Amino acid sequence: MKGAMERHRGFGDSEMIRDEGVILLLGAGRMGGAMLERWTDTATDPKTIIVIDPAPPPSRQRWMDEREIAFFPSLSSLPGSSDDAPPAFLVLAVKPSQVAESVEAARSHIGEATLVFSIAAGVPLAAFLSPLPRGQIGIRAMPNSPARLGYGATALFPSAPLTADQKRAAEGLASPLGAVFWLKEEAAMDGVTALSGSGPAYLFHLAECMRDAGAALGLEKALAEQLARQTILGAGAMLSETEESPEALREAVSSPGGTTEAALRLLMKDEALARLMRQAMTAAWKKAREIGT
Ligand SMILES: NC(=O)c1ccc[n+]([C@@H]2O[C@H](COP(=O)([O-])OP(=O)(O)OC[C@H]3O[C@@H](n4cnc5c(N)ncnc54)[C@H](OP(=O)(O)O)[C@@H]3O)[C@@H](O)[C@H]2O)c1
């Protein structure tokens, strides 16, 4: 995957404020809801978002009501007249198994200029575009859950070369969520899914493991958890703020014969953690490929 991307740094760049028209969002579950909240918190007028979800959790429903976001349980209940401009974006944030029926249902609600985004893991562009007219532009996207806070990593791959306006519109949608990476090949998307798509959960598990190991060493569990959270946050900030490699950062904090080195010797013995991570990410990668076949 080396060199397979072009990076656009997000975090709400002011020139990326969205002014591109309506977003029709299908699915306001965990990821769709996170994107919805981030869009409305930052760059997007809530009146330009229409949400379709059969049964969002009550808290999300309340949240949408408070912001007067248009919400409907199904596309068939969406009021509209032929005078309405089609949405600028259709965003499919439903489970992979629900993508086909969702696109089919959305067909009559979009126009030829609508950019069709899908964030469904493993579902190829060809699959979600197949019910739509030839020439409809699709963008396969893989965000991750820190998108809610603007610290996400979103990889994008378009079904055809984009015009400058389409690229700007796509980045306007994705950049409030965090950093944006344009992939050079769709095949890289399964690796992205295994790394950044599923990755936040790996770090949450690491936090659990560090908390529990700290508690086993006699720390109060609540303190151990706070220390684990803050340590991951701090290390993440260092990774983000410096150009130094992860290896250089690790070496800089492990003095020979010291405590850190004693722990790393075990983690790195016979590449113990590296091998486990390779196996774990290969399992995620295989699952993404299975979904796509
Ligand atoms: N969670 C993540 O961190 C993450 C990261 C990257 C990508 N993704 C991708 O994001 C997608 C959604 O994942 P998720 O974790 O957010 O799942 P989720 O919490 O189950 O959300 C999906 C939502 O879509 C609703 N829905 C089902 N059919 C629909 C339809 N026809 N029209 C509109 N809404 C419909 C579901 O309602 P019901 O529950 O009633 O079916 C549910 O509320 C998946 O394809 C996943 O691969 C997720």
The ligand as an SDF file (V2000), in Angstrom:
LIG
                    3D

 48 52  0  0  0  0  0  0  0  0999 V2000
  -18.7550    1.8050   13.5280 N   0  0  0  0  0  0  0  0  0  0  0  0
  -17.5870    2.1390   12.9810 C   0  0  0  0  0  0  0  0  0  0  0  0
  -16.6080    2.4700   13.6560 O   0  0  0  0  0  0  0  0  0  0  0  0
  -17.4490    2.1460   11.4680 C   0  0  0  0  0  0  0  0  0  0  0  0
  -16.2450    2.6320   10.9000 C   0  0  0  0  0  0  0  0  0  0  0  0
  -16.1550    2.6900    9.5190 C   0  0  0  0  0  0  0  0  0  0  0  0
  -17.1850    2.2540    8.7100 C   0  0  0  0  0  0  0  0  0  0  0  0
  -18.3060    1.7430    9.2850 N   0  0  0  0  0  0  0  0  0  0  0  0
  -19.3840    1.2870    8.4150 C   0  0  0  0  0  0  0  0  0  0  0  0
  -20.4980    2.0830    8.6940 O   0  0  0  0  0  0  0  0  0  0  0  0
  -21.6750    1.3510    8.4210 C   0  0  0  0  0  0  0  0  0  0  0  0
  -22.6160    1.5070    9.6070 C   0  0  0  0  0  0  0  0  0  0  0  0
  -21.9740    0.9580   10.7430 O   0  0  0  0  0  0  0  0  0  0  0  0
  -22.5080    1.2920   12.1950 P   0  0  0  0  0  0  0  0  0  0  0  0
  -21.5250    0.7300   13.1360 O   0  0  0  0  0  0  0  0  0  0  0  0
  -22.8590    2.7390   12.2840 O   0  0  0  0  0  0  0  0  0  0  0  0
  -23.8550    0.4060   12.1750 O   0  0  0  0  0  0  0  0  0  0  0  0
  -25.2080    0.6670   12.9360 P   0  0  0  0  0  0  0  0  0  0  0  0
  -24.9330    1.3270   14.2480 O   0  0  0  0  0  0  0  0  0  0  0  0
  -25.9710   -0.6040   12.8950 O   0  0  0  0  0  0  0  0  0  0  0  0
  -25.9600    1.7570   12.0190 O   0  0  0  0  0  0  0  0  0  0  0  0
  -26.6690    1.4820   10.8400 C   0  0  0  0  0  0  0  0  0  0  0  0
  -27.9980    2.2060   10.9410 C   0  0  0  0  0  0  0  0  0  0  0  0
  -28.6580    2.2040    9.6770 O   0  0  0  0  0  0  0  0  0  0  0  0
  -30.0380    1.9050    9.9050 C   0  0  0  0  0  0  0  0  0  0  0  0
  -30.6720    1.3960    8.6780 N   0  0  0  0  0  0  0  0  0  0  0  0
  -30.8850    0.1270    8.2920 C   0  0  0  0  0  0  0  0  0  0  0  0
  -31.4890    0.0780    7.0860 N   0  0  0  0  0  0  0  0  0  0  0  0
  -31.6700    1.3530    6.6930 C   0  0  0  0  0  0  0  0  0  0  0  0
  -32.2510    1.9560    5.5250 C   0  0  0  0  0  0  0  0  0  0  0  0
  -32.7340    1.2230    4.5140 N   0  0  0  0  0  0  0  0  0  0  0  0
  -32.2820    3.2920    5.4530 N   0  0  0  0  0  0  0  0  0  0  0  0
  -31.7610    4.0410    6.4460 C   0  0  0  0  0  0  0  0  0  0  0  0
  -31.1920    3.5200    7.5730 N   0  0  0  0  0  0  0  0  0  0  0  0
  -31.1510    2.1950    7.6910 C   0  0  0  0  0  0  0  0  0  0  0  0
  -29.9670    0.8830   10.9970 C   0  0  0  0  0  0  0  0  0  0  0  0
  -31.2270    0.6810   11.5930 O   0  0  0  0  0  0  0  0  0  0  0  0
  -31.5250   -0.8040   12.2150 P   0  0  0  0  0  0  0  0  0  0  0  0
  -30.5700   -0.9680   13.3510 O   0  0  0  0  0  0  0  0  0  0  0  0
  -32.9650   -0.6750   12.6310 O   0  0  0  0  0  0  0  0  0  0  0  0
  -31.2600   -1.7850   11.0960 O   0  0  0  0  0  0  0  0  0  0  0  0
  -28.9430    1.5310   11.9410 C   0  0  0  0  0  0  0  0  0  0  0  0
  -29.5110    2.5170   12.7680 O   0  0  0  0  0  0  0  0  0  0  0  0
  -21.2950   -0.1010    8.1920 C   0  0  0  0  0  0  0  0  0  0  0  0
  -21.4250   -0.4070    6.8340 O   0  0  0  0  0  0  0  0  0  0  0  0
  -19.8470   -0.1430    8.6340 C   0  0  0  0  0  0  0  0  0  0  0  0
  -19.0950   -1.0400    7.8380 O   0  0  0  0  0  0  0  0  0  0  0  0
  -18.4830    1.7030   10.6430 C   0  0  0  0  0  0  0  0  0  0  0  0
  1  2  1  0
  2  3  2  0
  2  4  1  0
  4  5  1  0
  4 48  2  0
  5  6  2  0
  6  7  1  0
  7  8  2  0
  8  9  1  0
  8 48  1  0
  9 10  1  0
  9 46  1  0
 10 11  1  0
 11 12  1  0
 11 44  1  0
 12 13  1  0
 13 14  1  0
 14 15  2  0
 14 16  1  0
 14 17  1  0
 17 18  1  0
 18 19  2  0
 18 20  1  0
 18 21  1  0
 21 22  1  0
 22 23  1  0
 23 24  1  0
 23 42  1  0
 24 25  1  0
 25 26  1  0
 25 36  1  0
 26 27  1  0
 26 35  1  0
 27 28  2  0
 28 29  1  0
 29 30  1  0
 29 35  2  0
 30 31  1  0
 30 32  2  0
 32 33  1  0
 33 34  2  0
 34 35  1  0
 36 37  1  0
 36 42  1  0
 37 38  1  0
 38 39  2  0
 38 40  1  0
 38 41  1  0
 42 43  1  0
 44 45  1  0
 44 46  1  0
 46 47  1  0
M  CHG  2   8   1  16  -1
M  END
$$$$
